[in-house]
């Protein structure tokens, strides 16, 4: 991809594929693992269920659909 990539949520997929971004990558919330830790949960509103928080694909669907928002940084 050319240019910048700006997203609400960035989650490692663990796949063998990669994404090449020609510009800057900006994410409101970047998870270091496939589950949302306590710090990450503070940025989500409304807070999804533990079932969603423990499944990064489910969390991506929640944020992507707009049911859960990632709060902007202060």
PyMOL commands that place a pseudoatom at each C-alpha (Angstrom):
pseudoatom trace, name=CA, resn=UNK, resi=1, chain=A, elem=C, hetatm=0, pos=[0.000, 0.000, 0.000]
pseudoatom trace, name=CA, resn=UNK, resi=2, chain=A, elem=C, hetatm=0, pos=[1.244, 3.486, -0.737]
pseudoatom trace, name=CA, resn=UNK, resi=3, chain=A, elem=C, hetatm=0, pos=[0.702, 6.374, 1.614]
pseudoatom trace, name=CA, resn=UNK, resi=4, chain=A, elem=C, hetatm=0, pos=[-0.257, 6.332, 5.282]
pseudoatom trace, name=CA, resn=UNK, resi=5, chain=A, elem=C, hetatm=0, pos=[-2.445, 3.843, 7.128]
pseudoatom trace, name=CA, resn=UNK, resi=6, chain=A, elem=C, hetatm=0, pos=[-4.621, 5.145, 9.981]
pseudoatom trace, name=CA, resn=UNK, resi=7, chain=A, elem=C, hetatm=0, pos=[-6.753, 2.687, 11.936]
pseudoatom trace, name=CA, resn=UNK, resi=8, chain=A, elem=C, hetatm=0, pos=[-8.649, 2.509, 15.217]
pseudoatom trace, name=CA, resn=UNK, resi=9, chain=A, elem=C, hetatm=0, pos=[-7.384, -0.958, 16.133]
pseudoatom trace, name=CA, resn=UNK, resi=10, chain=A, elem=C, hetatm=0, pos=[-4.226, -2.795, 15.082]
pseudoatom trace, name=CA, resn=UNK, resi=11, chain=A, elem=C, hetatm=0, pos=[-3.914, -6.450, 16.104]
pseudoatom trace, name=CA, resn=UNK, resi=12, chain=A, elem=C, hetatm=0, pos=[-1.180, -8.934, 15.197]
pseudoatom trace, name=CA, resn=UNK, resi=13, chain=A, elem=C, hetatm=0, pos=[-2.688, -11.695, 13.092]
pseudoatom trace, name=CA, resn=UNK, resi=14, chain=A, elem=C, hetatm=0, pos=[0.018, -14.328, 13.420]
pseudoatom trace, name=CA, resn=UNK, resi=15, chain=A, elem=C, hetatm=0, pos=[-0.325, -15.157, 9.733]
pseudoatom trace, name=CA, resn=UNK, resi=16, chain=A, elem=C, hetatm=0, pos=[2.554, -15.706, 7.381]
pseudoatom trace, name=CA, resn=UNK, resi=17, chain=A, elem=C, hetatm=0, pos=[1.450, -12.779, 5.240]
pseudoatom trace, name=CA, resn=UNK, resi=18, chain=A, elem=C, hetatm=0, pos=[2.701, -9.254, 5.598]
pseudoatom trace, name=CA, resn=UNK, resi=19, chain=A, elem=C, hetatm=0, pos=[1.548, -5.767, 4.807]
pseudoatom trace, name=CA, resn=UNK, resi=20, chain=A, elem=C, hetatm=0, pos=[3.899, -3.221, 3.301]
pseudoatom trace, name=CA, resn=UNK, resi=21, chain=A, elem=C, hetatm=0, pos=[2.926, 0.359, 4.028]
pseudoatom trace, name=CA, resn=UNK, resi=22, chain=A, elem=C, hetatm=0, pos=[4.748, 3.084, 2.144]
pseudoatom trace, name=CA, resn=UNK, resi=23, chain=A, elem=C, hetatm=0, pos=[3.999, 5.729, 4.748]
pseudoatom trace, name=CA, resn=UNK, resi=24, chain=A, elem=C, hetatm=0, pos=[3.243, 6.014, 8.428]
pseudoatom trace, name=CA, resn=UNK, resi=25, chain=A, elem=C, hetatm=0, pos=[1.115, 3.535, 10.388]
pseudoatom trace, name=CA, resn=UNK, resi=26, chain=A, elem=C, hetatm=0, pos=[-1.064, 5.160, 13.070]
pseudoatom trace, name=CA, resn=UNK, resi=27, chain=A, elem=C, hetatm=0, pos=[-3.388, 3.245, 15.368]
pseudoatom trace, name=CA, resn=UNK, resi=28, chain=A, elem=C, hetatm=0, pos=[-5.467, 4.563, 18.268]
pseudoatom trace, name=CA, resn=UNK, resi=29, chain=A, elem=C, hetatm=0, pos=[-5.041, 1.188, 19.949]
pseudoatom trace, name=CA, resn=UNK, resi=30, chain=A, elem=C, hetatm=0, pos=[-2.316, -1.324, 19.108]
pseudoatom trace, name=CA, resn=UNK, resi=31, chain=A, elem=C, hetatm=0, pos=[-2.531, -4.702, 20.813]
pseudoatom trace, name=CA, resn=UNK, resi=32, chain=A, elem=C, hetatm=0, pos=[0.712, -6.551, 21.473]
pseudoatom trace, name=CA, resn=UNK, resi=33, chain=A, elem=C, hetatm=0, pos=[-1.011, -9.944, 21.626]
pseudoatom trace, name=CA, resn=UNK, resi=34, chain=A, elem=C, hetatm=0, pos=[-4.244, -11.478, 20.377]
pseudoatom trace, name=CA, resn=UNK, resi=35, chain=A, elem=C, hetatm=0, pos=[-6.169, -10.494, 23.537]
pseudoatom trace, name=CA, resn=UNK, resi=36, chain=A, elem=C, hetatm=0, pos=[-6.907, -7.110, 25.073]
pseudoatom trace, name=CA, resn=UNK, resi=37, chain=A, elem=C, hetatm=0, pos=[-5.065, -6.569, 28.358]
pseudoatom trace, name=CA, resn=UNK, resi=38, chain=A, elem=C, hetatm=0, pos=[-6.284, -4.312, 31.179]
pseudoatom trace, name=CA, resn=UNK, resi=39, chain=A, elem=C, hetatm=0, pos=[-4.612, -1.230, 29.703]
pseudoatom trace, name=CA, resn=UNK, resi=40, chain=A, elem=C, hetatm=0, pos=[-6.159, -1.799, 26.273]
pseudoatom trace, name=CA, resn=UNK, resi=41, chain=A, elem=C, hetatm=0, pos=[-9.610, -2.354, 27.796]
pseudoatom trace, name=CA, resn=UNK, resi=42, chain=A, elem=C, hetatm=0, pos=[-9.548, 1.194, 29.190]
pseudoatom trace, name=CA, resn=UNK, resi=43, chain=A, elem=C, hetatm=0, pos=[-9.652, 2.579, 25.640]
pseudoatom trace, name=CA, resn=UNK, resi=44, chain=A, elem=C, hetatm=0, pos=[-12.731, 0.630, 24.502]
pseudoatom trace, name=CA, resn=UNK, resi=45, chain=A, elem=C, hetatm=0, pos=[-16.288, 1.879, 24.962]
pseudoatom trace, name=CA, resn=UNK, resi=46, chain=A, elem=C, hetatm=0, pos=[-18.615, 0.334, 25.637]
pseudoatom trace, name=CA, resn=UNK, resi=47, chain=A, elem=C, hetatm=0, pos=[-16.441, -2.453, 27.002]
pseudoatom trace, name=CA, resn=UNK, resi=48, chain=A, elem=C, hetatm=0, pos=[-17.238, -5.683, 25.098]
pseudoatom trace, name=CA, resn=UNK, resi=49, chain=A, elem=C, hetatm=0, pos=[-17.746, -9.031, 26.790]
pseudoatom trace, name=CA, resn=UNK, resi=50, chain=A, elem=C, hetatm=0, pos=[-14.764, -11.129, 27.910]
pseudoatom trace, name=CA, resn=UNK, resi=51, chain=A, elem=C, hetatm=0, pos=[-15.603, -13.549, 25.096]
pseudoatom trace, name=CA, resn=UNK, resi=52, chain=A, elem=C, hetatm=0, pos=[-15.000, -10.756, 22.567]
pseudoatom trace, name=CA, resn=UNK, resi=53, chain=A, elem=C, hetatm=0, pos=[-11.950, -9.361, 24.380]
pseudoatom trace, name=CA, resn=UNK, resi=54, chain=A, elem=C, hetatm=0, pos=[-10.283, -12.770, 24.349]
pseudoatom trace, name=CA, resn=UNK, resi=55, chain=A, elem=C, hetatm=0, pos=[-10.792, -13.263, 20.590]
pseudoatom trace, name=CA, resn=UNK, resi=56, chain=A, elem=C, hetatm=0, pos=[-9.036, -10.679, 18.427]
pseudoatom trace, name=CA, resn=UNK, resi=57, chain=A, elem=C, hetatm=0, pos=[-11.147, -11.451, 15.330]
pseudoatom trace, name=CA, resn=UNK, resi=58, chain=A, elem=C, hetatm=0, pos=[-14.316, -10.855, 17.348]
pseudoatom trace, name=CA, resn=UNK, resi=59, chain=A, elem=C, hetatm=0, pos=[-12.835, -7.623, 18.720]
pseudoatom trace, name=CA, resn=UNK, resi=60, chain=A, elem=C, hetatm=0, pos=[-11.931, -6.493, 15.195]
pseudoatom trace, name=CA, resn=UNK, resi=61, chain=A, elem=C, hetatm=0, pos=[-15.537, -7.136, 14.098]
pseudoatom trace, name=CA, resn=UNK, resi=62, chain=A, elem=C, hetatm=0, pos=[-16.872, -5.172, 17.098]
pseudoatom trace, name=CA, resn=UNK, resi=63, chain=A, elem=C, hetatm=0, pos=[-14.699, -2.145, 16.366]
pseudoatom trace, name=CA, resn=UNK, resi=64, chain=A, elem=C, hetatm=0, pos=[-15.153, -2.406, 12.596]
pseudoatom trace, name=CA, resn=UNK, resi=65, chain=A, elem=C, hetatm=0, pos=[-18.941, -2.491, 12.911]
pseudoatom trace, name=CA, resn=UNK, resi=66, chain=A, elem=C, hetatm=0, pos=[-18.950, 0.532, 15.213]
pseudoatom trace, name=CA, resn=UNK, resi=67, chain=A, elem=C, hetatm=0, pos=[-20.542, -1.368, 18.123]
pseudoatom trace, name=CA, resn=UNK, resi=68, chain=A, elem=C, hetatm=0, pos=[-17.386, -0.684, 20.154]
pseudoatom trace, name=CA, resn=UNK, resi=69, chain=A, elem=C, hetatm=0, pos=[-15.390, 2.517, 19.776]
pseudoatom trace, name=CA, resn=UNK, resi=70, chain=A, elem=C, hetatm=0, pos=[-11.726, 3.156, 20.512]
pseudoatom trace, name=CA, resn=UNK, resi=71, chain=A, elem=C, hetatm=0, pos=[-11.501, 6.374, 22.508]
pseudoatom trace, name=CA, resn=UNK, resi=72, chain=A, elem=C, hetatm=0, pos=[-9.141, 9.009, 21.159]
pseudoatom trace, name=CA, resn=UNK, resi=73, chain=A, elem=C, hetatm=0, pos=[-6.013, 9.732, 23.191]
pseudoatom trace, name=CA, resn=UNK, resi=74, chain=A, elem=C, hetatm=0, pos=[-6.301, 12.594, 25.686]
for i in range(1, 74): cmd.bond("trace and resi %d" % i, "trace and resi %d" % (i + 1))
show_as sticks, trace
zoom trace
